[in-house]
Amino acid sequence: MTTPRSILDDRAALVAWFDRTRARSAQLFDMIDEAAYYSRPITLRHPIVFYEGHLPAFAVNVLIKKGLGRPGIDDRLEQLFARGIDPHSQDAAEAVAGQTRGLWPSRQEVRAYADAASRALRDVLLNEPLVRDDVAVLRGGEAVFAVIEHEAMHQETLLYMWHRLPYAMKAAGARNGYSPWVSGRPPERTAAKVPAGTATLGAARDAVAFGWDNEIGLERVDVPAFDIDSHSVTNADWLQFMAAGGYRDATLWSPKDWEWVRSDDRSHPAFWMRQGDGFLWRGQFQEIALPLAWPVYVSHAEARAFARWAGRALPTEAQYHRAAFGEPGGSERVYPWGDDAPAVARGHFDFAEWDPAPAGSHPQGASAWGVHDLMGNGWEWTSTIFRPLPGFEAMASYPEYSADFFDEQHYVLKGASPVTARELLRRSFRNWFRPHYPYVYAKFRTVSR
């Protein structure tokens, strides 16, 4: 694939990237039964109909309207589908749902709009000036990258929603087959020692072809020596936490986290389902016996409670960077495994599978310190609150992208999941979610205090 630095100069490669991304979205929406189209599989989010309209509408609003200063396809739909929601409570989500109920168009109308938008956007990518210093949205080709990466990010969050749908409302195996990894034996719990050194967070504006505003800006952090779990915490490890009464011990949880556990009656991860005295894994397309070697997917609150139970802590963003990218001698890698481009042998990412792989399945992706799966198989929770890096400037194409979430209520995640697009696998990329949101493909590991 053409590198991001040169892709704006190769219109054929650029359109191929756009087409590939749009085709993946079409496949995802084709998975959904008509009966689910206006449902909210995750009630803190809009119904599915919104997202099929949002992806093309965002692209039209950013590239055609803001970037080129031209009319869009349909102003009404481009306003209706302009922006998603991140409510702090179920009551807030219901309020939004009440305001929009009855406004959603038919699936036929949404798809007709999406098709028209795709044709218009494709024509722009082939024929129009995409880089202009006198138009803020087009500086460095920002709008193009924002449009395509935005869609790729939403494809992952769509799959969080699909994961909550009844199986009868999804096309089995997404028409591509479904072959979950055999669980195998959980890896031995070991810790890797990471010596003191400097971690570089973020990226210089002129050092990357594109970066979202929260990842632009450099912060170099001196990190004392620490040890970190060589492997992600597994489902087998989580069973031990539960057997020790982890969900019943208030001392392991902050007051807000404990209130969440009690009010939601939490007693196991959201991706588990009870069966008699045991558990099943709620896969994307079928329930399977709980794979003990897979990483456990949990909320930040749950990960933090486990770390406290283990007498350890969640890593900071800087500790993650040091463990993932640091090298003996003080230099830093592009990826945990080195500077080679992402490949199948390096990690479980780029829509490799619908569910995780056993922890440690990709030894060629280990970091210099022997830490596995730092990029792939699930995002990594950190203890760092999502805040701007030094010199933060809201991006012209999407000014609210990060700024609206610098509210001290979101935590940084790093790495990637099985369904994170390869274009997002960069050292500076930052993800973030609220601590009680349990639907993210997010794993964790612990560090010494």
DODOMI-302567 format. One record per atom (N, C-alpha, C, CB): residue in one letter; x negated, y, z negated. Coordinates in steps of 0.2 Angstrom, whole numbers, plus 5000, padded with zeros to 4 digits. Each point is the difference from the previous one (the first is absolute). Glycine has a CB too. Layout:
aXYZ...
***
This chain:
m499649945000m500450065000m499650065000m500949944994t499350115010t499650075000t500050034993t500350015012t499250014986t499950034993t500450074999t498949954999p501450064995p500450065000p499650075002p500649944991r498850065009r499650065002r500150015007r499249984991s500849975013s500150015007s500749995003s498849965001i501650014995i500749985003i500450065003i500049914992l499950155006l500350065003l499850015007l500150054988d499349935013d499750015007d500249945005d499150074995d501249885002d500249945005d500750004999d498949944998r501550095007r500750004999r500349935001r500050125005a499749844999a500349935001a499949964993a499750005012a499850014984a499949974994a500550034995a498849975002l501350094998l500450044995l500749975001l499350105000v501049905007v500649985001v500149924998v500150095009a499449874992a500049934998a500150004992a499349975010w500450074987w500050004992w500850024999w498750034998f501550025005f500750024998f500549955002f499750125003d500249855003d500549955002d500049944996d499850035011r499649954986r499949944996r500350024993r499049975006t501050094992t500350024993t500750005001t499050064997r501349975009r500750005001r500349935001r499950115005a499849854998a500249935001a500049964994a499550005011r500150014984r500049974994r500650024996r498849995000s501450085000s500650024997s500649975003s499450114997a500649885009a500649975003a500149934998a499850075010q499649894989q500149934998q500250004993q499149975007l500750084989l500250004993l500850014999l498950044997f501350015007f500750025000f500549945003f499750125000d500049845005d500349955003d500149944995d499550035011m500149974984m500149954995m500650004996m498850004999i501550065001i500550024995i500749995003i499350084995d501149885002d500749995002d500450065000d500049884995e500550125009e500550065001e500350024993e500249975012a499949984984a500450004994a499650044995a500649905002a498750104999a499650034995a499850085002a499549884997y500750145008y499750065003y500250064996y500149955011y500450054986y500250064995y499949994993y500850035009s498949914989s499949984993s499350044998s500649895002r499350114991r499450024997r499749944996r500550124999p499149845004p499749954997p499650024994p499949945011i499850124989i499750034994i500450064999i498849955002t501650054992t500550054999t499750074999t500849914996l498550095003l499750074999l499850035007l499649964989r500650015016r499950025007r500650015004r498949944999h501050095007h500550015005h500349945002h499550115003p501049885001p500249945003p499649995006p501250014996i498849935007i499549985005i500150045006i500149884996v500650145006v500150045005v499550065001v501249965000f498750074994f499650075000f499349985003f500650044989y499149915009y499349995002y499949985007y499849964989e500750015014e500049995008e500050075003e500549894999g499950164998g500050065003g499450054998g501249995001h498650004993h499550044997h499350005004h500649984989l499249965013l499449995003l499950045007l499949894995p500650105010p499950045006p500250084998p500349905007a500150114988a500250074999a499450044997a501249974998f498450004998f499450034997f499550015005f500249944990a499750025015a499650015005a500250065005a499749874999v500950135002v500350065004v499950064997v500849925005n499450084988n499950064996n499350035000n501049964993v498549995006v499350024999v499750025007v499949934989l500150025015l499650015007l500350055005l499649884998i501150115003i500350035005i500250074998i500449895005k500050114989k500250074998k499550044997k501149954998k498650034997k499450044996k499450005005k500449964989g499449995014g499450005004g500050045006g499849894995l500750095009l500150035007l500550065000l499749895005g500750124990g500450054999g500649995005g499150084997r501149865004r500549995005r500749974997r499149985009p501450024994p500649974997p499949934999p500850095005g499649884990g500049934999g500549965004g499650024989i500649925009i500549965004i500750024997i499149915002d501050094992d500650014997d499950034993d500549905006d499750174993d499850034994d500449974994d499850105007r500849884994r500449974995r499749944997r501050055005l498849914999l499649944997l499350014998l500749935008e499050124995e499350024997e500050034994e499750015011q500950024987q500150034993q500249944995q500350125005l500249844997l500249954996l499549954998l501150015006f498449974999f499549954999f499350034998f500649935008a499450144990a499450034999a499649974995a500550105004r499849884990r499549994994r500449944996r499550125000g500049844997g500349954995g500050034993g499549915007i500650044988i500150024994i499549964995i501250035002d498750004992d499649974995d500350024993d498950005007p501749974992p500450024994p499649974994p501150015006h499050034988h499749984994h500449954996h499450115000s501349895002s500449954996s500649985005s499750064990q500649895008q500649975004q500550055000q499849894996d500450154999d500550055001d499850055005d500349994988a499150035013a499850055005a500049975007a499250054992a500749895008a500149965007a500750005002a499049934998e501550064997e500749995001e500250075003e500249914991a499650145006a500250075002a499850025007a499850034988v499649955014v499850005007v500549965005v498850034996a501349915001a500449965004a500750035001a499449904996g500950134999g500650035001g500050065005g500249964988q499350075012q500050065004q499949985008q499550064991t500249885010t499949985007t500549955002t498850024999r501649954997r500549955002r500550035005r499949944989g500250025016g500450025005g499750045006g500950004991l498550025008l499650045005l499649955005l499950104992w500049845006w499649965004w500349985007w499549964989p500150055016p500349985007p500049925001p499650115004s500749875001s500049935002s499349985002s501250015004r498749924995r499449975002r499850025008r500149914991q500450085013q500050015007q499750085001q500949915003e499450134993e499850075001e499350014998e501150044998v498749934996v499350014998v499549975005v500449994988r499849955014r499549975005r499950045007r500349894994a500350145008a500050045006a499550064999a501249965003y498950074991y499550064998y499349975000y501050064993a498949895003a499349975000a499749995007a500349954989d500150025015d499749995007d499850065004d500749905000a499850154999a499950075003a499350034997a501350015003a498749994991a499450034996a499449965002a500750034991s499349915010s499449965002s499750025007s500449914992r500150105012r499850025007r499750075000r501049935005a499350114991a499850075000a499350004997a501250054999l498749924996l499450004996l499449975004l500649994989r499649955015r499549975004r499850055006r500549894997d499950155005d499950045006d499550064997d501149985005v499050044989v499650054997v499349974999v501050054994l498949895003l499449974999l499649995006l500549944990l499850055016l499749995006l499850075003l500649895002n499850164998n499950055004n499950074997n500749945007e499550074986e499950074997e499450014996e501249995000p498650074999p499450014996p500249984993p499650105007l499949864990l500249984993l499550034995l500349895005v499250154997v499550034996v500050075002v499349904998r500950154997r500050075001r499850034993r500849995010d498750054990d499850034994d500450064998d498949975003d501550065002d500550054998d500749984998d499350075008v500849864991v500649984998v499849954994v500650015011a499650014983a499749964994a500249935000a500250104994v500449885009v500249935000v499649965005v501150044997l498649995008l499649975005l499250004999l501050025007r498850014987r499350014999r499749934999r500150114995g499449875009g499749934999g500549955002g499350044991g501249985012g500549945002g500449984994g499249975010e500950074985e500349984994e500749975001e499350084994a501149955010a500749985001a500049925003a500350125001v499349875003v500049935003v499849954995v499750055011f499849964986f499849954994f500649994995f498750035002a501550034996a500650004995a500649965002a499650124996v500649895010v500649975003v499949925000v500250105007i499249884996i499949935000i499949964994i499650025011e500050024985e499849974993e500650004995e498850035002h501650024999h500650014996h500549945001h499950125000e500149865007e500549945002e499749944997e500350065010a499049934990a499749944998a500149994992a499150015009m500850054988m500149994992m500849984999m499150094998h501349945006h500749984998h500249935002h500350125002q499349855002q500149935002q499949964994q499750025012e499850004984e499949964994e500650014995e498750015002t501550054997t500550024995t500749975002t499450104997l500749895010l500649975002l500049924998l500050085010l499449894990l499949934998l500149994993l499349985009y500650084987y500249994993y500850004999y498950074997m501449965007m500750005000m500349935003m500050135001w499749855004w500249945003w499949944995w499750045012h499849974984h499949954995h500649994995h498750025001r501750034998r500550004996r500749985003r499450094993l500649905013l500649985004l500149924999l499850105008p500949884992p500149935000p499749975006p501150024993y498749925007y499749975005y500549995006y499349944992a501350065007a500549995005a500050075005a500749924992m499150135005m500050065004m499450025003m500750044992k498849915009k499450015003k499949945005k499550064990a500249965016a499849945005a499549964997a500350075010a499849874989a499549954997a499350005004a501049934997g498550094998g499450005003g499850055005g500049884999a500550175001a499950065004a499849985007a499650074991r500649875011r499949985007r499349985002r501050065003n498649954992n499349995001n499749944996n499950125002g500549844995g499849954996g499950024993g499549945010y500550024985y499850024993y499649944997y501150074999s498349954999s499649954998s499650024994s499949955011p500450054983p499750034994p499449954998p501150054996w498449995002w499349964998w500249954994w499350105003v500349844998v500149954994v499650044994v500049905009s500350094986s499850034994s499349984998s501250014996g498749935003g499349984998g499950014992g499550025012r499949984986r499850014993r499850074999r499749884999p500650154995p499850074999p499350004999p501150034995p498550035007p499350014999p499950014992p499850055012e499649934986e499850004993e499950084999e499449895000r500950134994r499950074998r499350024998r501249994996t498550055008t499350024999t500050075001t499549895003a500050154994a499950075001a499350015003a500850024990a499350035015a499350035003a499850064997a500449955011k498950054988k499750064997k499950055005k499549934991v500750135008v499950065005v499550054996v501249985006p498250034996p499650054997p500250075000p499149925002a500750124994a500150075001a499850035006a499950014988g500550045015g499950035006g500550055002g499549895004t500550135002t500450065002t500549975005t499150084999a501649945000a500549985005a500250065003a500449914993t499750095014t500250055004t500849995002t498850025004l501650034993l500749995001l500250055006l500249974988g500250015016g500250055006g499650005005g500550074992a499549985013a499650005006a500050085002a500349885004a499150134999a499950075002a500550015006a498850004996r501450065005r500550015006r499749995007r500550084993d498849935007d499749995007d499749935001d499850125000a500349844995a499749935000a500449955002a499350034991v501449985010v500549955002v500450035006v500049954988a500250015016a500550025006a500650034997a499549915008f500850064987f500650024996f500049974993f500650005011g499750044985g500249984993g500650044998g498749974998w501750004998w500550034997w499850054995w500749905001d499750154997d499750064996d499749984993d500850075006n499549874991n499849984994n499349975000n501249994996e498649995010e499449965000e499450055003e500649895002i499650175000i499450045002i499850054994i500550005012g498850004988g499750034994g499649954997g500950084998l498549945000l499549954997l500050014992l499350005011e500749954986e499850004992e499649944999e501150054997r498349975001r499549954998r500049994992r499350035010v500849914988v500149994993v499449954997v501350025002d498450004993d499549964997d500449954996d499150094999v500849845002v500449954997v499549964996v500849995010p499350004983p499649964996p500049935002p500250084991a499449885007a500049925001a500749974997a498750005001f501549965003f500649964997f500149935004f500650114998d499849854999d500149945004d500850005002d499149944993i501050025012i500650005003i500249935002i499950125004d500749864996d500249935002d499849995007d501050004992s498749945009s499849985007s500649995004s498949954995h501650035002h500649985004h500650044997h499649895003s500950125002s500650034997s500349964995s500250055011v500249984984v500449964996v500549965004v499950084990t500249855008t500449965004t500649984996t499049955005n501550024999n500649984997n499949954994n500650015011a498949954989a499849954995a499850044994a499649925008d500050144993d499850044994d500650034997d498950025006w501650004998w500650044998w500449954996w500050075010l500049874991l500449954996l499750004993l500349935010q499150074990q499750004993q500250074996q499049935004f501050124999f500250064997f500850004998f499250065007m501249914997m500749994998m500049954994m500450025012a499249924989a500149954994a499850034993a499749915009a499850144992a499850044994a500550054997a498849985004g501850035000g500550044998g499950075002g500149944990g499650075016g499850065003g500650055001g499049955005y501550024997y500650045001y500450024994y500149955011r499750024983r500450014994r499650044995r500649895002d498850125000d499550044995d500050075001d499349904999a501050144998a500150075001a499350044999a501250004996t498349975001t499450034999t499650005006t500049974988l500149995017l499750005006l500250055005l499849884998w500750155001w500350055004w500150074998w500649915004s499350145000s500150074998s500850014998s499050045007p501150014989p500850014999p500450005006p499750064990k500149975015k500450015006k500049935004k499750125001d499849854999d500049935003d500449954996d498850035005w501249974989w500449964996w500750015001w499149994991e501150075009e500750025001e500249975007e499950114993w499749905012w500149975007w500149924999w499450105006v500249874991v500049934999v500749984997v498749994999r501550044996r500649994996r500650025004r499450014989s500650045014s500650035004s500149965006s499950114996d499649865007d500149965006d500049934999d499450095006d500549894987d500049934998d499449965004d501350014997r498150025003r499549975004r499749944996r499750115005s500249834998s499749954997s499549965005s501049994993h499050035013h499549975005h499950055005h500349884997p499250115008p499950045005p500650005005p498849994999a501350075005a500650005005a499949955005a500150124997f499349865005f499949955005f500149934998f499350085005w500949914989w500149934997w500849994999w498950004994m501349945007m500749984998m500049944996m500450045011r500049964984r500149954995r500349945003r500150084991q499649865008q500349935001q499949964995q499850015012g500749974984g500049964994g499550034995g500349905007d499250064991d499550034995d499450035004d500349914992g499750095015g499450035004g500250055004g499549895000f500150135005f500150055005f499949985007f499750084990l500649965014l499950005007l499750065002l500949925002w498850085004w499750075003w500650025005w498749974999r501550095001r500550025005r499650035006r500850034990g499149925015g499750025006g500450045004g499349904999q500450135007q500450045004q500549965004q499050075001f500949875000f500549965004f500249934996f499550055010q500249944985q500249944996q499750004993q500149935011e500350034985e499749994993e499649945000e501050054995i498449965001i499549955000i499849994993i499650025011a500149924987a499849994993a499550054999a500249885000l499850154994l499550064998l499349985002l500850034990p498950005014p499349995002p499550034995p500350005012l499449954984l499650034994l499450035002l500449914994a499350085012a499450035002a500150075003a499549895002w501250135000w500150065003w499950064995w500849945008p499050124994p500050054995p500750024998p499050055006v501149974988v500750024998v500150075002v499949924990y500750095013y500250075002y500550034994y499949975012v499850084985v500450034994v500050085001v499749904993s500750135003s500050074999s499450034996s501250005001h498650064999h499550034997h500149994992h499850085009a500849924989a500149994993a499949934997a500950095001e499249865004e499949934998e499249995000e501149975005a498650065000a499349995001a499650034994a500150005012r500250064985r499750034995r500149964993r500150115006a500449864994a500249964994a499549945000a501250044999f498749935006f499649945001f499350024998f500749955009a499050104993a499450024999a499950024992a499950055012r500649984985r499950014993r500049934996r500650115002w499849845000w500149944997w499349965001w501249995003a498550025003a499349975001a499450044996a500549965011g499750094986g499550044997g499550045005g500049924991r500350105015r499750035005r500450065002r499449895004a500450135002a500450065003a500049995007a499650084991l500949975012l500050005008l499450045002l501349995000p498550005006p499450045002p500250075002p499549905004t500150154995t500150075003t499949995008t499750064989e500650005014e499850005007e499350005002e501150065001a498549974995a499350005001a499749934998a499950124997q500349854998q499749934999q500249955006q500150024988y500549995015y500249965006y499550025005y501250004997h498750065005h499550025005h499349974999h500750115002r499149904992r499349974998r500049925001r499850104992a500749875006a500049935001a500149975007a500550004988a499950045016a500149995007a499550025005a501250014997f498550055002f499650025005f499350024998f501050055004g498849944990g499450024997g499549945002g500550064991e498949965010e499449955001e499450014995e500450005013p499249954986p499450014997p499650055003p500049884996g499750175001g499650055003g500450065001g499449925006g501250084993g500450064999g500450025007g499250044992s500749935013s500450015006s500749985000s498949995007e501550024997e500749985000e500249985007e500350084991r500149865009r500249975006r500750035003r499549904996v500650095010v500650025003v500649964998v499450045010y500549894989y500549954998y499749964994y500650005011p499849974985p499649964995p499549955003p501050014993w499149965012w499649955003w499450035004w500949935001g499150145000g499550035004g500350055005g499349904999d500350115007d500350055004d500349975007d499150074996d500949865004d500449975006d500750025000d499149915000a501250095005a500850015001a500449954997a499850065010p500849954987p500449954997p500149945005p500550094993a499549855004a500149945004a500349954996a499050025007v501349934996v500449954996v499649974995v500649975010a498850014991a499649974994a499850054994a499549935009r500650134992r499950054995r500550014995r499350055008g501349944993g500650014996g500749995002g499250084995h501249925001h500749985002h500450075000h500049894994f500050135013f500350075001f500250005007f499350054992d501050015011d500250015007d500549955002d498950045002f501649954994f500649965001f499849925001f500650105005a498949884991a499749935001a500649954998a498850044997e501549974998e500649964998e500550044996e499249904999w501450075000w500550034996w499950004993w500849975009d498849994988d499849994993d499350004999d501149944998p498750064995p499350004999p499649935002p500350084991a499149925008a499649945001a499749994993a499750025012p500049924986p499749994994p499450054999p500349875001a499650154992a499550044999a499349975002a500750054990g498949995013g499449985002g499949965006g499850004988s500850005016s500049975007s499550025005s501249974997h498650095002h499650045005h499350024997h501050045006p498649914993p499350024997p499650045004p500049894994q500150115012q499650055005q500250074999q499949915008g500650104988g500250074999g499850034993g501049985007a498649984989a499850024993a499650065001a500149884996s499950164998s499650065000s499249984998s501050074996a498649985003a499349984999a499949974993a499750105007w500849914989w499949974993w500449944999w499950114996g500449865010g500349945000g500750004997g499049954998v501450115003v500750014999v500449995006v499750084991h500849875008h500449985006h500650045001h499549894998d500850115008d500650035002d500250074997d500449884999l499050165002l500150074998l500450045005l499049994993m501049985013m500450035006m500349955003m499250095002g501549904997g500449955002g500349954995g499350005010n501249974992n500449954995n500450044995n499149925002g500950144998g500450044995g499750074998g500549894996w499850165004w499750064997w499849994993w500850075008e498749974990e499750004994e500250064995e499049935005w501450054990w500250064995w499350024997w501249954998t498850125001t499550034996t500450044994t499250015010s500450014985s500250044995s500050075001s499649924992t500350105014t499950075002t500750035003t498849985003i501350084993i500650035003i499950045006i500450024988f500149975017f499950035006f500050085000f500649905005r498850124997r499950084999r499650015007r500050014987p500050065014p499650025006p499250004999p501050075003l498749915002l499250015000l499850075001l499949885005p499550144993p499850075000p500150035007p499149974992g501150095009g500150035006g500649985004g498850015000f501749964996f500649975003f500450065004f500149924991e500150065016e500450055004e500549955003e499150085002a501649944997a500549965002a500050005008a500750034990m499449925013m499949995007m500650045004m499449894998a500450135008a500550045003a500649965003a499150085003s500749864999s500549955003s500549984995s499249975009y500650024985y500549974995y499850034993y500149895007p500050184992p499850034994p500249974993p500050105007e500649874993e500249974994e499849934999e501050075001y498649905003y499849935000y499749984993y499850005012s499750044986s499749984993s500250054995s499149965006a501050114996a500150054995a500649994995a499550085008d501049894995d500649984996d500049954995d500650045010f498849924990f499949954996f499450014995f500449925009f499450144991f499550024995f500450024993f499150035009d501249924989d500550024994d499849964994d500950025008e498549954992e499849964994e500449944998e499650114995q500849875010q500549945000q499849945004q500950084997h498549935007h499849955005h499349984999h500850055008y499149894993y499349974999y499749985007y500349964988v499050055012v499749985007v499949935000v499450115000l500749865006l499949935002l499450015006l501249954997k498450005003k499550005005k500049935004k499350084993g500449915013g499949945003g500549995006g499649954989a500850005010a500549985006a500349944998a499350055009s501349944994s500449944999s500049955006s500750064992p499649885008p500049965006p500350045006p500149904993v500450155006v500350035006v499850085000v501049924999t498450094999t499750075002t499750005006t499850024988a500350025017a499750015006a499350015000a501150045004r498549935000r499350015000r499850075001r499949895005e500450154998e499850075001e500050044993e500550005011l499949974984l500050044993l499449974996l501350015001l498349945001l499549974996l499450055000l500449885002r499650174994r499450045000r499950024992r500250055012r499249964987r499850014993r500350064996r498949965004s501350095000s500350064997s500849994999s499150075005f501249884998f500750005000f500349994993f500049965012r500550084986r500349994993r500749995001r499250074995n501149885001n500749995000n500250024993n500049905008w500750104991w500250024993w500749984999w499250105000f501049884994f500749994998f500150014993f500049915008r500650094990r500250014993r499949944996r500950085003p498949924990p499849954996p500549944999p499350084995h501449945006h500549954999h500349975007h500250064989y499549965016y500349975007y499749935001y500150125005p500349834995p499749935000p500049975007p500449994989y499750045016y500149975007y499450015004y501250024999v498350014999v499450015004v499649935000v499950134997y499849865009y499549945000y499350034997y500649955011a499550054982a499450034996a499849954995a500550115002k498949874998k499649964996k499650044995k500049905008f499650074988f499550044996f499549954997f500950084997r498649965000r499449964997r499950054994r499549935010t500150044985t499850044994t499350015000t501049954994v498850105002v499350024999v499950004992v499950075011s499449934987s499850014993s500250074998s499149915001r501150094993r500150074997r499450044998r501149964996
***
